[in-house]
Amino acid sequence: MKLTGAEIVVQCLVEEGVEHVFGYPGGAVLHIYDALFQQDKLKHILVRHEQAATHAADGYARSTEKPGVVLVTSGPGATNAVTGIATAYMDSIPMVVITGQVPTALIGNDAFQEVDSVGITRPCVKHNFLIKDVADIAVTMKKAFYIAMSGRPGPVVIDIPKDVTAETAEFIYPNKVEIRSYHPVIKGHLGQIKKAVKLMQTAERPMLYTGGGVILDNAAAELTRITQLLNFPITNTLMGLGAYPATDQQFLGMLGMHGTYEANMAMHHCDVLIAIGARFDDRVTGNIEKFCPTAKIIHVDIDPASISKNIKVDIPIVGPVKQVLTEMLKILEKNSAKVDAILLDNWWSQIEEWRATHCLKFKENSDKTKPQYVVQKLYEVTAGDAYVTSDVGQHQMWAAQYYKFDRPRRWINSGGLGTMGFGLPAAMGVQIAHPDAAVACITGEGSIQMCIQELATCLQYGLPVKIVCLNNGYLGMVRQWQEFFYQGRFAMSYMEALPDFVKLAEAYGHVGLRIEHATDVEGAFKEAFALKDRLVFMNFLTDPEENVYPMIPAGAGLNEMILI
């Protein structure tokens, strides 16, 4: 069966089970868009900016077990997508991004809307391809999905010149592909796993530190079983929230720069640290020279390049998290999970002393609505069952601290790159993947304006996202750092010309609410979530001087927190 290159692209997506494509048309991809128009198996979501297409596909991927798919044109279409590609790359999110390219005869001639998409994206993709022969489209598409989803996931870019999409070839989609230079590890070394379990069983002050890798490999059940079997304390990274139930007593809260006192102190004083699917990011470790000074470290990760990259470890285990934890469970259950209960009780007593500081307690103020209170009320009204996306800044940290995620894939945020503008388009992707679910986007008055044009996309596709804008009139995290480290010189952190968000939401065809008093917060949430088929923009006017605590200053150790 002979098809055009454009038809082959579309048919490959169908063969991969893709249901939604996020994109924006342009000259170099018009053949592909025409092929999309003539079929009914794929649904295209028309965003209003290519960056939003990548974030929406990203949110779709994070909340499901499926890759996100993006289609954009050449030149500015591709460059607009780079921020979202880099966001996915930093957080190991599987995406396939198809970019149009000028005709092959014009490549290198500075043709209209030409950029070197392969060169530009090379530093922030797992892999990329430039297809120059229509006969290569099918196998390249198969490789792209395989690379994006296997091993440590990540985005893959496929750059396709316009003339290639017009040419014809016989369509045969391969069942599988072999890539000579790419062989991701499929299981951890059993000897290393046994050594790790033995060390875990001798620990006096153990600590489980887990990241986004647990969620990406769908290993939350195995992690929970091990944690409860051993009665070890556990902390999650920002990306790992939801991998272990946040309402469980063994969970110490998030760790790191804005982590809880008990989590950071337990990390600092532990004697055996079990790191699982985490990469020892600088926001987690604080000063590397002061990190876990008395601990033997076990590190489980699918990516061998992540092991001992930032922190030297004692027992490395390269392998899929789910498979490694399954093997650990077999050994522990066979040995009846022998640990020294008395020593563990002493360790828990110390942890409870740290927990008694109530580091997340904040001062109520009848005159000014506290942002922490807004997040707490969101948690209560949604019974902890919402999908929550966030932008980046203080509101992101408050969401992580005060919304208790008991399940994986419910917390959707830009962790590694810290991308303002991520929240709303990511929420669109989540809502499309889960049309009947409650989806809330926690944002700030600065971040929301980065991709606010996507309110039009939400109207077109009837996406009832609930926007929770914690509006303090500042670029809040910038202001906080300027207060702490720049003697209160608030250079360019004050938002002096904010729009009327209620009127703006209404102009886009949505519902807008302005909430000025704490007494009105709960009622606003109930009203908003009762409108199940409408997007509601809630503009909460919050205390402009509130800071995120605890906080570890740059250069400090985990035990050197500012508490309030």
C-alpha positions in Angstrom: 0.0 0.0 0.0 1.6 3.3 -1.2 1.0 6.4 0.9 2.3 9.9 1.0 4.9 10.7 3.6 2.2 12.8 5.4 -0.2 9.8 5.4 2.5 7.5 6.7 3.2 9.9 9.6 -0.5 9.8 10.6 -0.8 6.1 10.1 2.3 5.5 12.3 0.7 7.5 15.1 -2.5 5.3 14.7 -0.4 2.2 14.9 1.3 3.4 18.1 -2.2 3.8 19.7 -1.9 7.6 19.8 -5.3 9.3 20.5 -4.4 13.0 20.8 -1.9 15.2 19.0 -1.1 18.7 20.3 0.0 21.2 17.7 -0.2 24.3 15.6 -0.1 24.3 11.8 2.3 26.1 9.4 3.5 25.8 5.9 6.1 23.0 6.4 3.5 20.6 7.9 0.5 21.4 5.9 0.6 18.0 4.1 0.5 16.3 7.5 -2.3 18.5 8.6 -4.2 17.7 5.4 -3.7 14.0 6.2 -5.0 14.5 9.7 -8.1 16.3 8.4 -9.0 13.3 6.2 -9.1 10.7 9.0 -11.0 10.3 12.3 -8.9 8.1 14.5 -6.6 10.8 15.8 -7.9 14.0 17.5 -5.8 17.1 17.1 -5.8 19.7 19.8 -5.1 23.2 18.4 -3.2 25.2 21.0 -2.5 29.0 20.6 1.3 28.7 21.0 3.7 25.9 20.3 5.2 26.1 23.8 1.7 25.2 25.1 1.6 22.2 22.7 4.6 20.7 24.3 3.5 21.5 27.9 0.0 20.0 27.1 1.6 16.8 25.7 3.9 16.8 28.7 0.9 17.0 31.2 -0.9 14.3 29.2 2.1 12.0 29.5 2.8 12.6 33.2 -0.8 11.8 34.1 -1.0 8.7 32.0 1.4 5.9 31.0 1.4 7.2 27.4 3.8 9.4 25.4 2.8 12.9 24.6 2.8 13.8 20.8 3.4 17.2 19.4 3.2 18.5 15.8 4.6 22.0 14.9 5.9 23.7 11.8 9.5 24.7 10.9 11.5 27.7 12.1 9.6 29.6 14.8 7.2 26.7 15.3 10.2 24.5 16.3 12.0 27.1 18.3 8.8 28.0 20.2 8.6 24.3 21.2 12.1 24.1 22.6 11.2 25.3 26.1 8.7 22.5 26.5 11.0 20.0 25.0 13.7 21.0 27.5 11.1 20.8 30.3 10.3 17.3 29.4 13.9 16.3 29.1 14.9 17.6 32.5 12.0 15.6 34.1 12.4 12.5 31.9 9.0 12.7 30.3 8.3 10.6 27.2 7.3 12.7 24.2 7.5 12.5 20.4 7.8 15.9 18.8 7.3 16.1 15.0 8.7 19.3 13.5 8.3 20.4 9.9 11.3 21.4 7.9 11.9 23.3 4.7 12.3 21.1 1.5 15.5 19.1 1.4 16.9 21.1 -1.5 16.7 24.3 0.6 18.2 23.0 3.8 21.2 25.1 4.6 20.2 28.0 2.3 18.6 30.1 5.1 15.2 29.5 3.5 12.0 31.1 4.8 11.3 29.7 8.3 14.4 27.5 8.3 16.3 26.6 11.5 18.5 23.7 12.3 16.0 21.9 14.5 18.3 18.9 15.0 21.2 21.1 16.1 19.1 23.4 18.3 17.4 20.5 20.2 20.3 18.2 20.5 21.3 19.3 24.0 17.7 18.8 25.4 16.4 15.6 23.8 17.0 12.0 24.4 17.5 11.7 20.6 16.5 13.4 17.4 16.2 12.5 13.7 16.2 14.4 10.4 14.3 12.3 7.8 15.5 12.8 4.2 13.8 9.8 2.5 10.1 9.0 2.6 10.9 5.3 2.9 12.6 6.0 6.3 9.5 7.6 8.0 7.9 4.4 9.4 11.0 2.9 10.9 12.1 6.2 12.3 8.7 6.8 13.9 8.9 3.3 15.5 12.4 4.1 16.8 11.3 7.4 18.2 8.5 5.9 20.3 10.7 3.1 21.4 13.5 5.5 22.5 11.1 7.9 24.2 9.4 5.2 26.3 12.2 2.8 27.1 15.0 3.1 29.7 15.1 6.6 31.2 12.2 8.2 29.3 12.5 11.5 27.4 11.5 13.6 24.4 12.5 12.6 20.9 12.3 15.1 18.0 11.6 14.0 14.4 12.4 16.7 11.8 10.7 16.1 8.4 11.2 18.3 5.3 8.0 19.3 3.5 8.9 17.5 0.2 9.4 14.2 2.1 5.8 14.4 3.3 4.6 14.8 -0.3 6.5 11.9 -1.8 5.0 8.3 -1.7 6.3 5.0 -0.4 5.0 1.6 0.5 3.8 1.6 4.1 5.0 -1.1 6.4 5.1 -0.4 10.1 7.6 -2.6 11.9 6.5 -4.6 15.0 9.8 -3.8 16.7 13.1 -2.2 16.1 16.7 -3.0 17.0 19.1 0.0 17.6 22.7 -1.2 17.6 23.9 1.5 20.0 20.9 1.6 22.3 20.3 -1.2 24.8 18.6 0.0 28.0 19.1 -2.1 31.1 16.0 -4.3 31.8 17.0 -5.7 35.2 19.3 -4.8 38.1 22.2 -6.9 39.1 21.0 -9.5 41.6 24.3 -9.5 43.6 24.1 -5.7 44.1 20.4 -6.0 45.1 21.3 -8.6 47.8 24.2 -6.4 49.1 21.7 -3.5 49.3 19.1 -5.5 51.2 21.8 -6.7 53.6 22.9 -3.1 54.3 19.3 -2.0 54.8 18.7 -4.7 57.4 21.7 -3.6 59.4 20.7 0.1 59.4 20.2 1.9 62.7 19.0 5.2 61.2 17.7 4.3 57.7 16.1 6.7 55.3 14.2 6.1 52.0 14.7 9.0 49.5 12.6 8.5 46.4 12.1 10.5 43.2 10.2 10.7 40.0 11.7 7.5 38.7 9.3 5.5 41.0 6.3 7.2 39.4 7.6 6.9 35.8 8.2 3.1 36.3 4.8 2.6 38.0 6.5 1.2 41.1 4.5 3.0 43.8 2.9 -0.2 45.0 6.3 -2.0 45.4 7.8 1.1 47.2 4.8 1.3 49.6 5.1 -2.4 50.4 8.9 -2.2 51.1 8.5 0.9 53.2 5.7 -0.5 55.4 7.4 -4.0 55.6 10.6 -2.4 57.0 8.9 0.4 58.9 11.4 2.9 57.5 10.9 6.6 57.3 10.4 7.9 53.7 10.7 11.2 51.9 9.9 12.2 48.3 11.5 14.7 46.0 9.3 17.4 44.4 9.0 15.1 41.4 8.3 12.0 43.5 5.3 13.3 45.4 2.5 10.7 45.3 4.8 7.7 45.0 4.1 7.1 48.7 0.9 8.1 50.4 1.4 11.6 51.9 -1.2 10.9 54.6 0.7 7.9 56.0 2.6 8.4 59.3 5.9 7.0 57.8 6.0 9.8 55.3 8.1 12.8 56.5 7.1 15.2 53.7 9.1 16.5 50.9 12.9 17.1 51.4 15.3 19.7 50.1 15.4 23.5 49.8 11.8 23.9 50.9 11.4 20.4 52.5 10.1 19.7 56.0 12.4 20.0 59.0 11.9 16.3 59.9 12.7 15.1 56.4 15.8 17.1 56.0 17.1 16.3 59.6 16.4 12.6 59.1 18.3 12.8 55.8 21.3 14.6 57.4 21.5 12.1 60.4 20.7 8.8 58.7 23.3 6.0 58.6 21.9 4.2 55.5 20.3 6.2 52.7 18.3 4.3 50.1 17.9 6.5 47.0 15.4 5.2 44.5 14.6 6.8 41.1 16.1 10.1 42.3 19.1 12.0 40.9 20.5 14.0 43.8 19.5 17.3 42.4 21.1 20.4 43.9 17.7 21.5 45.3 17.7 18.3 47.3 21.3 18.0 48.5 22.0 21.5 49.5 25.8 21.8 50.0 27.2 18.6 48.6 30.1 18.7 51.1 27.6 18.6 54.0 25.2 16.0 52.5 24.4 12.9 54.6 27.9 12.9 56.3 27.4 9.6 58.2 25.5 7.6 55.6 26.3 4.6 53.4 24.3 5.3 50.2 22.4 2.8 48.0 21.3 4.2 44.7 18.8 2.6 42.3 18.4 4.2 38.9 17.7 3.2 35.3 20.3 5.7 34.1 23.9 4.7 34.8 25.0 8.2 34.1 23.0 9.5 37.1 24.8 7.2 39.6 27.7 8.9 41.4 27.3 11.9 39.1 26.6 14.4 42.0 27.0 12.2 45.1 29.3 9.3 45.4 27.4 6.1 46.4 28.4 2.9 48.0 26.1 0.4 46.4 25.0 1.3 42.9 22.1 -0.6 41.2 21.4 0.1 37.6 18.0 -1.1 36.5 14.3 -0.4 36.3 12.9 0.7 39.7 9.9 -1.6 39.6 12.0 -4.7 38.8 14.7 -3.9 41.4 12.1 -3.3 44.1 10.3 -6.5 43.2 13.6 -8.4 43.7 14.2 -6.6 47.0 10.7 -7.6 48.2 11.4 -11.3 47.4 14.5 -11.2 49.5 12.9 -9.3 52.4 9.9 -11.5 52.5 12.0 -14.6 52.4 14.1 -13.4 55.3 11.0 -12.0 57.1 12.4 -8.5 56.8 14.8 -8.8 59.7 15.7 -5.4 61.2 16.6 -4.3 64.7 13.2 -3.1 66.1 14.7 -1.5 69.2 17.2 0.7 67.2 14.5 1.5 64.7 12.2 2.6 67.6 14.9 4.9 68.9 15.3 6.4 65.4 11.5 7.0 65.1 11.5 8.7 68.6 14.1 11.1 67.3 12.1 11.7 64.1 9.0 12.5 66.1 10.9 15.1 68.1 11.8 16.8 64.8 8.2 16.4 63.6 7.0 18.1 66.7 8.4 21.5 65.5 5.4 21.6 63.1 7.5 23.4 60.6 4.7 24.0 58.1 2.5 25.8 60.6 1.8 29.3 59.5 0.4 32.4 61.2 -3.3 33.1 60.5 -4.1 36.7 59.6 -7.7 37.9 59.4 -6.8 40.8 57.2 -4.7 39.0 54.6 -5.5 35.6 53.0 -2.6 33.2 53.5 -1.6 31.3 50.3 -1.0 28.1 52.4 -4.6 28.3 53.6 -5.9 28.5 50.1 -4.0 25.3 49.2 -5.2 23.5 52.3 -8.8 24.4 51.4 -8.3 23.2 47.9 -7.2 19.9 49.4 -10.2 19.7 51.6 -12.8 20.6 49.0 -11.4 18.1 46.5 -10.8 15.4 49.2 -7.3 15.1 47.9 -8.6 13.5 44.7 -7.8 16.2 42.1 -5.1 16.3 39.5 -3.0 19.3 40.4 -0.7 21.1 38.0 1.4 24.1 39.0 3.6 26.8 37.5 6.9 27.7 39.2 7.5 29.9 42.2 6.2 30.2 45.7 2.8 28.8 44.8 4.5 25.6 43.5 6.2 25.0 46.8 3.1 25.7 48.8 1.2 23.2 46.6 3.9 20.6 47.2 3.8 21.3 51.0 0.1 21.5 51.7 -1.7 19.3 49.1 -1.3 15.7 50.3 -0.8 13.5 47.3 -1.7 9.9 48.1 -1.4 8.6 44.6 1.1 8.9 41.8 0.6 10.9 38.6 -1.7 13.4 40.4 1.0 16.1 40.9 2.1 17.6 37.6 4.8 20.3 37.7 8.0 21.4 36.1 10.7 20.3 38.5 14.1 20.3 36.7 13.8 23.3 34.3 11.4 25.3 36.5 9.3 26.6 33.6 6.9 29.4 34.2 3.9 29.0 31.9 3.8 25.3 32.4 0.7 25.0 34.6 -2.3 25.9 32.4 -1.3 24.0 29.2 -0.2 21.0 31.3 -3.7 21.1 33.0 -5.2 21.1 29.5 -3.3 17.9 28.7 -4.4 16.3 32.0 -8.0 17.2 31.4 -8.0 15.8 27.9 -6.5 12.5 29.3 -9.0 12.5 32.2 -12.1 14.3 31.0 -14.2 13.5 34.1 -11.6 14.3 36.7 -11.2 17.4 38.8 -8.1 19.3 37.5 -6.7 22.3 39.3 -3.9 24.6 38.1 -2.2 26.3 41.0 -0.4 29.4 39.6 0.7 32.9 40.3 -0.2 36.2 38.7 3.2 36.2 36.9 3.3 32.6 35.7 -0.3 32.5 34.4 0.4 35.3 32.0 3.2 33.3 30.2 0.6 31.1 28.4 -2.7 32.8 29.2 -3.7 32.6 25.6 -4.5 29.0 26.2 -7.7 30.1 27.8 -8.9 30.1 24.2 -7.9 26.5 23.7 -9.8 25.6 26.9 -12.9 27.2 25.5 -12.7 25.5 22.1 -12.4 22.0 23.6 -14.6 22.6 26.7 -11.9 21.9 29.3 -13.3 22.7 32.8 -9.9 23.4 34.4 -10.0 25.2 37.7 -7.3 27.9 37.9 -6.2 28.8 41.4 -4.2 32.0 41.1 -2.3 32.9 44.3 -2.0 36.6 43.5 0.4 38.4 45.8 1.3 41.2 43.3 4.9 40.1 43.1 7.1 37.6 41.4 7.0 35.9 44.7 10.0 33.6 44.8 12.2 36.4 43.3 10.9 38.8 45.9 11.7 36.3 48.7 15.3 35.8 47.6 15.6 39.6 47.2 14.4 40.0 50.8 16.7 37.4 52.2 19.9 37.9 50.1 19.7 41.3 48.5 18.8 43.5 51.5 15.2 44.0 50.3 16.1 45.6 46.9 13.1 44.3 45.0 14.5 44.8 41.5 11.8 44.2 38.9 9.9 41.7 41.0 6.8 43.8 41.5 3.9 43.4 39.0 2.7 46.9 38.5 0.2 46.5 35.7 -1.8 43.4 36.4 -5.0 42.8 34.4 -8.4 42.3 35.9 -8.3 38.5 35.8 -12.0 38.2 36.3 -12.8 40.3 33.2 -10.0 38.6 31.3 -11.5 35.2 32.0 -14.9 36.4 31.0 -13.6 37.8 27.8 -12.3 34.4 26.9 -15.8 32.9 27.7 -15.1 31.5 31.1 -16.1 32.2 34.7 -14.0 34.5 36.8 -14.0 34.9 40.6 -12.2 37.4 42.8 -11.6 36.3 46.4 -10.3 38.9 48.8 -11.0 37.4 52.2 -10.1 34.1 53.8 -13.7 33.6 54.9 -14.7 33.4 51.2 -12.0 30.8 50.1 -13.9 27.6 50.8 -17.1 28.9 49.3 -15.3 30.0 46.1 -13.9 26.5 45.7 -17.3 24.8 46.2 -18.8 27.2 43.7 -16.1 26.6 41.2 -16.0 22.8 41.4 -19.8 22.7 41.2 -19.5 24.1 37.7 -18.3 20.8 36.2 -18.4 21.9 32.6 -16.9 25.4 33.0 -13.4 26.7 33.4 -13.2 28.9 36.5 -10.5 31.4 37.1 -10.2 32.1 40.8 -8.1 35.2 41.6 -7.1 34.9 45.3 -5.6 38.1 46.6 -3.0 36.8 49.1 -0.5 38.2 51.6 2.2 39.9 49.5 4.9 39.4 52.1 4.4 35.7 52.9 7.5 33.6 52.4 8.0 29.8 51.8 9.4 28.1 54.9 11.4 26.0 55.7 14.2 27.2 53.4 17.8 26.1 53.0 20.0 29.0 51.9 22.5 28.5 49.1 25.6 26.8 50.4 24.0 25.4 53.5 23.5 21.8 54.5 20.2 20.0 55.1 20.4 20.7 58.8 20.8 24.4 58.4 17.2 25.5 57.6 15.5 28.8 58.1 12.3 27.8 59.8 10.5 31.1 60.0 
